[in-house]
C-alpha cells in the first residue's frame, strides 16, 4: 500500500493495468471480470484485468485497488453501454440489455449523487439528446430521454406518448428519470385523448384512466380538459361492454329502460 496521496493520484492516471484485449488501461477504467459486470457492461475486453499478465499476489491486487480499480460500473461505462446497444435495432434482446444497464444506473444513482466525481453529470451529458432508449410498443427506433415519459401508470395514456418500457418499480429510480428530463407525469390532455382513442376503437380502458381523471378533476388547469368529455359516451359500462354518456348514469336505479343505467361499481382501484 502506498502511503502518499500525491503519488497514488499520479499513478492512478497511468495505464498500469494489463487488460484482456492485450493493451493496458488505467485502474479507474478496469475491473476484475465477473458474470454480473459482463452482463451489465457487455464483454468489452478493454475493461477486464488480464490476470494472466498480472501478478496474482494479494499485495498486487490491493495496490491496484488503492489506485482506483473498480468493482462497480462507472457512469461513463454504463452510458457507453447504452449508446452501444442503441447502435443496432431495438429488438427485444437489445431492449432487455438496455434495461439491465439502465437499472444498474438506477442502483448507483445515490452513490453518484453523493460523490464529487461528477459521474451523474457525465452520465446525463453522454445520453442527453441521443436516441438511445426504447419506447413502449415501438420496435423501429430509439428515442432521446427527453422525448420519453416515465412508465408509471402507462396504461392510462399509452396510445398518446413515447413511454420508457422499463416497468420494474422497485428498480427504477424516479430521481434519475427526472435528471434525464424524462417526463414523470402525463399531461391531463394525454389521458383524455387516450380515453377518446379507446372510445373510438371500442376498446375497454384501464381503470387508471378514470383514477387519474378523478384525481385531477378539482384542479383548475385540468378541469376544462376533463369537462370536454361530458357530452361523450366516455364511461365504460362493464355489464354492457359499452360506453355510456355521464347523463345516462344514476346513483339509484332509473325507470327509463335502456336509456339510463344505475352505476354498478364506483370503485376505481
C-alpha positions in Angstrom: 0.0 0.0 0.0 1.3 3.4 -1.0 1.2 6.0 1.9 1.4 9.1 -0.3 -1.7 10.6 -1.7 0.1 12.6 -4.5 1.8 9.5 -5.7 -1.4 7.5 -5.6 -3.1 10.2 -7.7 -0.2 10.3 -10.2 -0.1 6.5 -10.6 -3.9 6.2 -10.9 -3.7 8.3 -14.1 -1.3 5.9 -15.8 -2.2 2.8 -17.8 -0.8 0.3 -15.4 -3.3 -2.5 -15.6 -3.0 -5.2 -18.3 -6.3 -5.9 -20.0 -7.7 -8.8 -21.9 -7.6 -7.0 -25.2 -3.8 -7.2 -25.0 -3.5 -3.5 -24.1 -3.1 -1.5 -20.8 -5.6 0.7 -19.1 -5.9 3.0 -16.1 -7.1 1.4 -12.8 -10.2 3.6 -12.8 -11.3 2.1 -16.1 -10.7 -1.5 -15.3 -12.4 -4.3 -13.4 -11.8 -7.9 -12.4 -14.2 -9.6 -14.7 -17.4 -11.1 -13.2 -20.5 -12.6 -14.7 -22.5 -9.7 -13.3 -20.3 -7.0 -14.7 -20.2 -8.7 -18.1 -24.0 -8.9 -18.1 -24.2 -5.1 -17.4 -21.3 -3.8 -19.5 -21.1 -6.4 -22.2 -18.0 -8.3 -23.0 -15.6 -5.3 -23.5 -12.2 -6.8 -23.1 -10.6 -3.4 -22.6 -12.3 -3.3 -19.2 -11.2 -6.6 -17.8 -8.0 -7.2 -15.9 -5.8 -9.8 -17.7 -4.9 -11.9 -14.8 -2.5 -13.9 -16.9 -0.3 -10.9 -17.2 -0.8 -9.6 -13.7 1.0 -10.8 -10.6 -1.7 -12.8 -8.7 -0.5 -11.8 -5.2 -2.8 -10.1 -2.7 -0.4 -7.2 -2.4 -0.6 -6.5 -6.1 -4.4 -6.7 -6.1 -4.5 -4.4 -3.0 -2.2 -2.0 -4.8 -4.2 -1.6 -8.0 -7.4 -1.4 -5.9 -5.8 1.5 -4.0 -5.2 3.2 -7.3 -8.9 3.0 -8.2 -9.6 -0.3 -9.7 -13.4 -0.5 -9.9 -15.8 -3.1 -8.6 -18.9 -1.2 -9.7 -19.6 0.1 -13.2 -18.6 3.7 -13.8 -21.2 6.2 -15.1 -19.3 6.6 -18.3 -19.1 2.9 -19.0 -22.8 2.4 -18.3 -23.7 5.3 -20.7 -21.3 3.9 -23.3 -23.0 0.5 -23.0 -26.5 2.1 -23.5 -25.2 4.0 -26.5 -23.5 1.0 -27.9 -26.7 -1.1 -27.7 -28.6 1.6 -29.5 -26.3 1.4 -32.5 -28.4 -1.6 -33.5 -32.2 -2.1 -34.0 -34.4 -2.0 -30.9 -35.1 -5.7 -30.8 -36.4 -7.4 -27.7 -32.9 -8.7 -26.9 -31.4 -5.2 -27.3 -34.1 -3.6 -25.1 -33.5 -6.3 -22.5 -29.8 -5.5 -22.4 -30.5 -1.7 -22.3 -32.9 -2.3 -19.4 -30.2 -4.2 -17.4 -27.7 -1.3 -17.9 -30.3 1.3 -17.0 -31.4 -0.5 -13.8 -27.7 -0.6 -12.8 -27.6 3.2 -13.3 -30.6 3.4 -11.0 -28.9 1.3 -8.4 -25.8 3.6 -8.5 -27.7 6.9 -8.6 -27.4 7.6 -4.8 -23.7 6.9 -4.9 -23.3 9.2 -7.9 -25.3 11.9 -6.2 -23.2 11.8 -3.0 -19.9 11.7 -5.0 -17.9 14.7 -6.0 -16.6 12.9 -9.1 -19.2 14.3 -11.4 -20.4 10.8 -12.5 -24.1 11.8 -12.6 -23.4 14.8 -14.8 -21.2 12.6 -17.1 -24.0 10.0 -17.4 -26.5 12.7 -18.2 -24.3 14.5 -20.7 -23.4 11.4 -22.6 -27.1 10.4 -23.0 -28.7 13.8 -23.5 -30.1 14.3 -26.9 -29.0 10.8 -28.0 -31.5 8.4 -29.4 -30.6 5.6 -27.1 -33.6 4.5 -25.0 -36.6 2.4 -26.2 -40.2 3.4 -26.3 -43.2 1.3 -25.3 -44.6 -0.5 -28.4 -42.0 1.0 -30.7 -39.7 -1.6 -32.3 -38.5 0.7 -35.1 -36.3 3.3 -33.4 -34.6 4.5 -30.2 -35.6 7.8 -28.5 -33.7 10.6 -26.7 -34.5 10.7 -22.9 -36.3 14.0 -23.2 -38.8 12.5 -25.7 -39.9 9.9 -23.3 -42.4 9.6 -20.4 -41.9 7.6 -17.3 -43.8 4.2 -17.3 -45.8 4.9 -14.2 -49.5 4.0 -14.9 -48.6 3.9 -18.6 -51.9 2.1 -19.5 -53.7 5.5 -18.9 -52.0 7.2 -21.8 -50.1 4.5 -23.8 -51.6 5.4 -27.1 -50.6 9.0 -26.9 -46.9 9.2 -26.0 -43.5 7.6 -26.2 -43.1 5.8 -22.9 -40.0 4.1 -21.4 -41.0 0.4 -21.2 -38.9 -0.5 -18.1 -41.5 -1.4 -15.6 -39.7 -2.7 -12.5 -40.9 -0.1 -9.9 -38.5 -1.3 -7.2 -35.6 -0.9 -9.6 -36.5 2.3 -11.4 -35.2 5.5 -9.8 -37.6 8.3 -10.2 -34.9 10.9 -9.4 -32.7 9.6 -12.3 -35.6 9.8 -14.7 -36.1 13.4 -13.7 -32.4 14.1 -14.1 -32.6 12.8 -17.6 -35.6 15.0 -18.4 -37.9 12.0 -18.8 -41.4 13.4 -18.1 -42.7 11.8 -14.9 -46.4 12.6 -15.0 -48.5 12.7 -18.2 -50.4 15.8 -19.0 -54.2 15.6 -18.5 -54.7 16.1 -22.2 -52.8 12.8 -23.0 -55.1 10.9 -20.6 -58.2 12.5 -22.1 -57.0 11.8 -25.6 -56.2 8.2 -24.7 -59.7 7.7 -23.4 -61.1 9.2 -26.6 -58.9 6.7 -28.5 -60.3 3.8 -26.5 -63.8 5.1 -27.3 -63.1 5.4 -31.0 -61.5 2.0 -31.2 -64.2 0.4 -28.9 -61.7 -0.9 -26.5 -62.0 -1.2 -22.7 -60.0 1.5 -20.9 -57.8 0.7 -17.9 -59.3 1.8 -14.6 -56.2 4.0 -14.1 -57.6 6.3 -16.8 -60.5 7.2 -14.5 -58.3 7.2 -11.4 -56.1 9.9 -12.9 -59.0 12.0 -14.2 -60.7 11.8 -10.9 -57.5 12.9 -9.1 -57.2 15.9 -11.4 -60.9 16.8 -11.6 -60.6 19.5 -8.9 -57.6 21.2 -10.4 -58.2 24.4 -12.4 -55.6 23.5 -15.0 -57.2 20.2 -15.8 -60.9 20.7 -15.2 -61.6 22.3 -18.6 -60.0 19.4 -20.5 -61.9 16.9 -18.4 -65.3 18.6 -18.9 -64.9 18.2 -22.6 -65.8 14.6 -22.0 -69.2 15.5 -20.6 -71.1 15.1 -23.9 -69.3 11.9 -25.0 -70.1 8.4 -24.2 -67.0 8.1 -22.0 -67.9 5.9 -19.1 -67.2 2.3 -19.8 -70.0 0.0 -18.5 -68.7 -3.4 -17.6 -72.1 -5.1 -17.6 -73.0 -4.0 -21.1 -69.5 -3.9 -22.5 -70.0 -0.4 -24.0 -69.5 3.3 -23.3 -72.3 5.4 -21.8 -72.7 9.2 -21.5 -72.5 10.6 -18.0 -76.1 11.8 -18.2 -77.2 8.2 -18.8 -75.9 7.1 -15.3 -77.7 7.4 -12.0 -76.8 6.6 -8.4 -80.2 4.9 -7.9 -82.0 2.7 -10.4 -83.8 4.8 -13.0 -87.1 3.7 -14.6 -86.0 4.6 -18.2 -85.5 1.3 -19.8 -82.3 1.0 -21.8 -81.8 4.8 -22.0 -80.4 5.1 -18.5 -78.5 2.9 -16.1 -77.5 2.7 -12.4 -73.9 3.0 -11.5 -72.9 -0.5 -10.5 -69.4 0.0 -9.2 -67.9 3.3 -8.3 -64.6 1.9 -7.1 -61.5 2.8 -9.3 -58.7 1.0 -7.5 
